[in-house]
Amino acid sequence: MPEMIGIAAVAANGIIGTRNDIPWRIPADWRRFKSLTMGQVLIMGRKTYESIGRALPGRITFVITRDRMWRAEGVRTATSLEDAVDQALQLDPQIIFVAGGGEIYRAAWDRLSGLEITEVDQKPDGEVTFPEIDPDEWLETDRESHDGYSFVSYRRRSPRESAV
Ligand SMILES: NC(=O)c1ccc[n+]([C@@H]2O[C@H](COP(=O)([O-])OP(=O)(O)OC[C@H]3O[C@@H](n4cnc5c(N)ncnc54)[C@H](OP(=O)(O)O)[C@@H]3O)[C@@H](O)[C@H]2O)c1
């Protein structure tokens, strides 16, 4: 079974988004997102897709929406997280990345086996948050500190029988 990994940039106050955008610009975070996800499968919510505004090259992306008529060039649509995961599994991926936003991280939370978090040293205003990373549940396995942000990896302490 593939790993299912949540990938997000999260501010010190838990904020990940505001007005369907991200409240900071950190090019190194985008580069890391690109290098981790290249060649892999992504699952994201329709609002996150709209905020990016295009299909990300080199990745197969499933966009979750309740609107059965919704289409966009270069991405596949799914009507629920379960539908996205079922479709993704047919591709036999090594990793499925869950790329947000807030609704989709929460829907996928119990299935995630790992987290790749960019901790952003800011406390911006915003209305979309990341779920709490409970240290009883998540083990920090790697931390790379930079000026203004850190790249942090987590593993779930008791792996789920099946991540997906
Ligand atoms: N900092 C980061 O790393 C990061 C990463 C990703 C996103 N973001 C930010 O997060 C914000 C977006 O997050 P969000 O929580 O507002 O939206 P979202 O999770 O990206 O998308 C929500 C949409 O997903 C669809 N959806 C959700 N649950 C569903 C279900 N059970 N079945 C079918 N469809 C479902 C619905 O689409 P329809 O309305 O079309 O039905 C819903 O409106 C933006 O500000 C974005 O910039 C930040």
The ligand as an SDF file (V2000), in Angstrom:
LIG
                    3D

 48 52  0  0  0  0  0  0  0  0999 V2000
   -0.3050   26.6090    3.3540 N   0  0  0  0  0  0  0  0  0  0  0  0
   -0.5030   25.5100    2.6330 C   0  0  0  0  0  0  0  0  0  0  0  0
    0.3400   24.6000    2.5560 O   0  0  0  0  0  0  0  0  0  0  0  0
   -1.7970   25.3570    1.8830 C   0  0  0  0  0  0  0  0  0  0  0  0
   -2.0060   24.2050    1.1160 C   0  0  0  0  0  0  0  0  0  0  0  0
   -3.2180   24.0910    0.4330 C   0  0  0  0  0  0  0  0  0  0  0  0
   -4.1690   25.0910    0.5270 C   0  0  0  0  0  0  0  0  0  0  0  0
   -3.9110   26.1770    1.2830 N   0  0  0  0  0  0  0  0  0  0  0  0
   -4.9080   27.2380    1.4450 C   0  0  0  0  0  0  0  0  0  0  0  0
   -6.0740   26.6580    1.9920 O   0  0  0  0  0  0  0  0  0  0  0  0
   -7.2140   27.3840    1.5230 C   0  0  0  0  0  0  0  0  0  0  0  0
   -8.1850   26.4130    0.8730 C   0  0  0  0  0  0  0  0  0  0  0  0
   -8.6270   25.4700    1.8480 O   0  0  0  0  0  0  0  0  0  0  0  0
  -10.1800   25.2050    2.1060 P   0  0  0  0  0  0  0  0  0  0  0  0
  -10.3090   24.3620    3.3120 O   0  0  0  0  0  0  0  0  0  0  0  0
  -10.9060   26.5110    2.0430 O   0  0  0  0  0  0  0  0  0  0  0  0
  -10.6120   24.4260    0.7750 O   0  0  0  0  0  0  0  0  0  0  0  0
  -10.0870   23.0480    0.1100 P   0  0  0  0  0  0  0  0  0  0  0  0
   -9.9070   22.0010    1.1570 O   0  0  0  0  0  0  0  0  0  0  0  0
   -8.9380   23.3330   -0.7940 O   0  0  0  0  0  0  0  0  0  0  0  0
  -11.3100   22.7150   -0.8550 O   0  0  0  0  0  0  0  0  0  0  0  0
  -12.6050   22.6490   -0.3240 C   0  0  0  0  0  0  0  0  0  0  0  0
  -13.5040   22.1100   -1.4160 C   0  0  0  0  0  0  0  0  0  0  0  0
  -13.2370   20.7220   -1.6040 O   0  0  0  0  0  0  0  0  0  0  0  0
  -14.4490   20.0750   -1.9320 C   0  0  0  0  0  0  0  0  0  0  0  0
  -14.7540   19.1140   -0.8620 N   0  0  0  0  0  0  0  0  0  0  0  0
  -14.4130   19.1770    0.4460 C   0  0  0  0  0  0  0  0  0  0  0  0
  -14.8970   18.1050    1.1070 N   0  0  0  0  0  0  0  0  0  0  0  0
  -15.5370   17.3420    0.1860 C   0  0  0  0  0  0  0  0  0  0  0  0
  -16.2210   16.0990    0.2420 C   0  0  0  0  0  0  0  0  0  0  0  0
  -16.3570   15.4190    1.4060 N   0  0  0  0  0  0  0  0  0  0  0  0
  -16.7550   15.6110   -0.8760 N   0  0  0  0  0  0  0  0  0  0  0  0
  -16.6290   16.2580   -2.0550 C   0  0  0  0  0  0  0  0  0  0  0  0
  -15.9770   17.4550   -2.1790 N   0  0  0  0  0  0  0  0  0  0  0  0
  -15.4440   17.9790   -1.0600 C   0  0  0  0  0  0  0  0  0  0  0  0
  -15.5150   21.1360   -2.0340 C   0  0  0  0  0  0  0  0  0  0  0  0
  -15.4670   21.5880   -3.3750 O   0  0  0  0  0  0  0  0  0  0  0  0
  -16.7790   22.1890   -4.1140 P   0  0  0  0  0  0  0  0  0  0  0  0
  -17.1150   23.4380   -3.3870 O   0  0  0  0  0  0  0  0  0  0  0  0
  -16.3360   22.3950   -5.5350 O   0  0  0  0  0  0  0  0  0  0  0  0
  -17.8480   21.1300   -4.0160 O   0  0  0  0  0  0  0  0  0  0  0  0
  -14.9740   22.1910   -1.0920 C   0  0  0  0  0  0  0  0  0  0  0  0
  -15.4870   23.4860   -1.3490 O   0  0  0  0  0  0  0  0  0  0  0  0
   -6.6760   28.4330    0.5640 C   0  0  0  0  0  0  0  0  0  0  0  0
   -6.4920   29.6510    1.2680 O   0  0  0  0  0  0  0  0  0  0  0  0
   -5.3470   27.8680    0.1480 C   0  0  0  0  0  0  0  0  0  0  0  0
   -4.4440   28.8730   -0.2890 O   0  0  0  0  0  0  0  0  0  0  0  0
   -2.7460   26.3320    1.9640 C   0  0  0  0  0  0  0  0  0  0  0  0
  1  2  1  0
  2  3  2  0
  2  4  1  0
  4  5  1  0
  4 48  2  0
  5  6  2  0
  6  7  1  0
  7  8  2  0
  8  9  1  0
  8 48  1  0
  9 10  1  0
  9 46  1  0
 10 11  1  0
 11 12  1  0
 11 44  1  0
 12 13  1  0
 13 14  1  0
 14 15  2  0
 14 16  1  0
 14 17  1  0
 17 18  1  0
 18 19  2  0
 18 20  1  0
 18 21  1  0
 21 22  1  0
 22 23  1  0
 23 24  1  0
 23 42  1  0
 24 25  1  0
 25 26  1  0
 25 36  1  0
 26 27  1  0
 26 35  1  0
 27 28  2  0
 28 29  1  0
 29 30  1  0
 29 35  2  0
 30 31  1  0
 30 32  2  0
 32 33  1  0
 33 34  2  0
 34 35  1  0
 36 37  1  0
 36 42  1  0
 37 38  1  0
 38 39  2  0
 38 40  1  0
 38 41  1  0
 42 43  1  0
 44 45  1  0
 44 46  1  0
 46 47  1  0
M  CHG  2   8   1  16  -1
M  END
$$$$
